[in-house]
């Protein structure tokens, strides 16, 4: 468990001590915004009239090279107008990737500051179906950008494929450790994974199906403000199937009754920018199940994160029910 209370207290102190790295005054208010893979802070400096978002990285999750590659893609996306996303903010020395020095309570951590972006996380009161039509078009513009972008030498991001998710060393921990997962439920999820493996192998990795994607376009990483949709948090960007971007967009709500309507809207919006074959869209339920089982493992391996306590065993039970339906539908 990485984010124990004493670790968070130490991080608060280290963030406050690091404020001069971004030219912020000692009067800057430091607020923990979110705790997930990383710890995300809001920094409000009344003297400078500036607000920044600071992402403090989980230990060992991303290398410096991987973070720099993420930032390179963000810069390219912004340069080509492919997506609205806040720019990284360099430190006083001009470097985007910074380090919070080690303390007596823990090792050094990577940190990146971003410009503050207005808006709020969308919810059902905001007409999610309409926003998913917009998100489909935004996703397609990012995918179109990748097709034309000469990936820089040394670019390093992980693959979100079956082996990375469910192989011997799963990136987010073993799904078998899911909260409340019993032997019959594990057997159902195992059969679903066998089906997912077969179908993704048959689906293949052609360039029109598999490329660099955001991989975490869930509601918490979207901001709506008027008619503007802003995408944030590219920390999990990597190489995967293009339609996996939709599966990730409905994270933690994969079995909500609204999801089929969201999928239809996302596909329609996507097709306003790029073609999406019917056989590709037909695989969305497979990728939804893949994402759901992946998150069963993530919740178990991130038990200190608030959403893990909120969802717990009920999320695992929902995954088993989803898997039973998938096995029936694709029998």
Secondary structure, DSSP 8 states (H G I E B T S, - for coil): ----HHHHHHHHHHHHHHGGGGT--TT-EEEEEEESSSEEEEEEETTTTEEEEEEE--TTTS-HHHHHHHHHHHHHHHHTTSS----EE--TTS-SSEEE--BTTB--EEEEEEE----B---GGG-HHHHHHHHHHHHHHHHHHHHH----TT----B-SHHHHHSTT-TT--GGG-TT--HHHHHHHHHHHHHHHHHHHHH---TTTEEEE-----GGGEEEETTEEEE---TT-EEEETTHHHHHHTTT-TT-TTHHHHHHHHHHHHTTTS---HHHHTTHHHHHHHHHHHHHHHHHHTTTSHHHHHHHHHHHHHHHHHHHHHHHHT-
